[in-house]
Structure formats: structure tokens, C-alpha cells
Amino acid sequence: MPPTHVAILGGGLTGLSSAFHLSRRFPKSRITLLEKQNRLGGWVMSERVDVRVPSAGGAAESARVLLEAGPRTLRPGGLAVLELVHLLNLTSSLLTVPRTAPAAHSRFLHLPGTSGLLRIPSSLSSLLSSPLARTFVSAIVKDVFSLAPRFADAKEPLGEGDVSVDAFLTRHFGEAFARTFGSALVHGIYAADARELSMRAAFPQMLEYEKAGRGSAIRGMVAAAFARGKVATKEEAYELGEVEVWRSVSRGARM
């Protein structure tokens, strides 16, 4: 028997998508969405701001820039995401970016107390010249040369054998890394709070790396890379898989 009334707490991405799918599953049920803010979307918020930029002649010119407080991209590897895009008839609104495009390789951070944006290093050469090098290097050294307790022994469990993303990153890579990169990563991918998001639900593979590395996530990642062998072949297969999934959704296939 379908429920007569369903209450959903929170109007973020999870709450909105839950309401949408429940309304399709139980079209005759009453669904109430409860949100304490005067807007929906949670961490997702777009804002256009006016900025002044220098021109070639030296005079400042005005420009309008779109800023995203939450996720700004979607990865088409997830079937659930592609299904939702298709059901909402948003396919024609998508702007696709190939992995070879410069925008796909560039990631930026704005840190409090600094001006402008800092490019996140994507190679060893860019790491050596980056202002973020100290944070990255210290984080790597901390994880590789420490014997951090496994997630099951953590002091901040969300449940049996689980911790928050922030707690995991802090223990392995330090507070500065977790605050600087972990928070931005979670905001950009999940539009959530890293201190509340489950590590097991969001990044389960990192927990496996931690086990394989005997307490070190990086040692586990290195071991897994050697075990996989032909990484390039796997990446090519992933690319082809993404294309086939996207085609199936575009054709209206059921999932």
C-alpha cells in the first residue's frame, strides 16, 4: 500500500531529487518538503557579480562573472545522474566538455585572506611552483610515513566502521589539507558539509586504500595502481563506457 503522506527534511539536492522520484513512484501520495531557508538548492547557488578587469590599454573595464557556490559540473558516469537529467528534459541544456579541454584540467581555489584564485597543481612541475605546495607535500608526508588508525578505530564514527569525510582527511592528511581541499571537494561534488558527509557513502574506495596501505591511503593507492597494471587501457574503457551510457539515456532507454 502506498504511503498517504511523506515528509522530506531539507530542500537541497538530496531532498529535491527524493521528492521528484517519490512523486513518480507514488503519484497519489501527498509529499511535503520542509526547508528552513527561504530558498531551495542547499549548497547550490549561482550568483552573477560585476567585476572590474584591466584592459589592454590600461583602463579598467567592467565584466559580469557567474559564480557557483556549489557544484558546477556533472560527470556522466553515474547512471542515476543521467537518468535524472533525462527525466527532467535537461539534455538540450547541457554543455559537454571533453576530457582533453583545458577547462577539464584546470581547478581553482579561493582561500580566505588571499586575492584572486589559486590554480590547483595537476602535475609535479606545477606543484613545485604552486603556493599550495607546502600544504600538498606536508599532507603526503603525513599520510605516507604515519601509521594512522583505520577508520573502524576512529574517534568520530558516524556509524559502525564509518567517519565523516573531514575526520578521515584530517587524520590522514592534516587539518590544513582537510579544511582547504576537502571542504572544497565536497562542496563541488556533493554540495554538502564535509563534517557531516559519510566517508563510506561518498568515497568508499579511499577506505579500501586505507586498508590496503595498512593505515596509509596513499600507500594503498600506489599498491592498487601496480595491481591494476594497464591504467591507460582502463581509462579508455571508462571513456567508452561513458559514451555508451550517455547514448542510451539520450535515446530514452529505461534504467
N, C-alpha and C positions, 0 to 999 in steps of 0.2 A: 504494500500500500504506500503510495507516495506521501511525503510529509505535507501537512496543510500549511505550515509556516516555517520558514528558515531564516535565521538571523545571522548576518555576516559582520564580524567585527573588523573594521578597518577598510578604508577605501583606496588602498594602494593597488599595485599591480596584482597582487595575490587576491585581494578582496574583489576587485573588479572582474578578474578572469573567473573567479569562483562563481560570482553572481551570474555571469554570462552563461557558463556551462550548466549551472543548476537550472537556469531558466529554460534551457533547451531540453534538459533531462526531465524536468518536472514543469511543464508549461502551465499547469493549473494551480501550482502551489504559489503561495504568497512569499516573496523574498524581500527582506528588509536589510538594507545596508547601513551600518552605523559608522559614522566618521566624525571625530571631534573637531577637525579643521573645517574651514569654510570652503574648501576645495578638495577635489579628488585627485588621485595620482600618486600620493605618498611622496617619495623622494623625486619622482619625475616632475620636472618643472622647466619649461622653456621661457626664456626672457630675452627680449631684444633691447640692447642698450646702445646709446650713441657714444662713440669714442672719437678722439682727435688723433690723427696719424700724420707724420711728416710726409710731405710730397717731395718730388724730385727738385723743385725749385726752392725748397727750404721752408715754405709756408705750410702751416698745418691744415689738413683737410678733414672734414667730418665723414664718418663711416658708421654704418649700423651693423652691429655684430649680434649673432644669435648665440646665446649661452645656454648650455644644458646643465641643470643641476643633477640629473640622474643619467641613466643610460642614453647613449646617442646612437648606438648601432645594435643590430641583431645578427647573430650568427645562424645561418640557415641549416646547421647540422642537427638541430633539435626538432623532432617531428611535431612535438606539441606546439612549438612556436609557429612553425609553418602552417599547421592546421588552423591555429587561431587567426593568423594573417589571412588565410583563405576564407574562413567563415565570416570574417568582418569585411570582406571585399576590399582589402587594402593592397592587393597585388599591384594594381596600377600606380599606387602612390610610392612604391619602393624605389629607392635609388641604389643600385647594386655597385659594389666596389670590388674589383678583383684583388686577389692577394698580392699581386705584383705592383699595385698602385702605390705611390709614395704615401698617400693617406693611410694605407693599411699598415705601414711600417712606422709611422710616427705617433708617439704618445707623449702627452704633455701634462705637467702638473703645475698648479699654482700653490705655493707654500706661503702661509701667513708670515708677514714680515719681509717678504721679497717682492720685487717688482717684475711684472711680466710672467711669462711661462717658462718652465724648465723642461727641456726635452728629456724623456726617459731613455737611458742608454739602451741600444739594441745590438751592440757589438762590443768586442773588447777594446777596440780603438776609441770608440765613443765613450766608453766607461772611464777610460783613463783621463779624459779631458773634461768630464762632466762634474759639475758641483755636487752631484749626488753620489759621487764615487765613494766617499767616506762611509756613507750610510749603507751602500751596497756591499762594500768589501767587509766592513765590520759585521754585517748580518751573515755573510757567507762563512766567515771565520768562526763566528759564534756557533753556528749550526754544525759545521763540519768537525770541529775539534771539541765539541761538548757531548756529554752523554745525557741528553735531556730525557726525562722520564717519558714513557709512551703515553698516549692520550688517555688510556684507561686509568692511569695514576694521577691525572691532572687534579688540581685543587678547585677548578671551576666547572664541574660537569653540568651539562645540560640534560643529561640522562646517562644511562649506563654506557660507558665507553664513548662518550662524546663531550666535546668542549666547543666554545664559541670560536669563530674564526680569529677574532682578536686575541684570545687567550693562546691559541695554537701558534700564531705568528709571533707573539711576544715571547713565548717560551723558547722558540727555535731561533728567531732572528733578532730579537730585541725590541724594546718598546718604540724606539725611533722608527724602525722599519715598519712595524705594525701600524703606527699612527700615520706615517707618511704615505706608504704604499698600500697597506692592507685596507685601510678605510676607503681610499680612492677606488681600489679594485672592486670592493663590494658594492660601493655606490654605483659604479659604472655597469656592473653586470647584473646585480640583483636589486638595486635600488633599496638597499636595506642597511641596517646598522650592524657593523662587524662585531659589536659586542653582544649581539643577540642572535646572530645567524649561526646555525648549526654547522660545524665543520663536516660532520658526516653527511649531511644533506647537500651541502654546497660543493665541497671539494673532497669527496671520499678517496680519490686517488692519492692525495697527499698523505692520508692516514696509512695507506698501503706502503708508500715510500718510507714513511717513518718506521714502519715495522721492518721492512727490508733493510733499511740502513741502521738498524739497532739503535734507534733513538735519533738519528740524523736524517732529515728529509732529503737533503742534497745527496748524501751518500746513497740513499735508496734510489734517487732519480738516476744517478750515474750507473748504478748496477742494472737498473731496468733498461737504460739505453743500450748497454752492452748486450743484454739478453735479447733485445728486440732484433739486433743485427742491422738489417737494411732499413734504416729510418726513412730514407728518401722514397723507397717503394711504398711504405706505409702512408706517407704524406700524399703521394699520388693517388693511392686508393681512396683516401679520405676525400680528396678533391672530387674524384669521380662520384663518390657516394653522395656528396652534397648536391652535385648537379642532377643526379637521378632523382633524389628526393624532391628537389625543387620542381623538376619537370612533372613529377607525379601529382604534386599539390596544384600546380598551375593547370593541369588537365582536369582537376576536380575529383581526384581519386579519394575514396574514403579511407580514413585512418583509424 
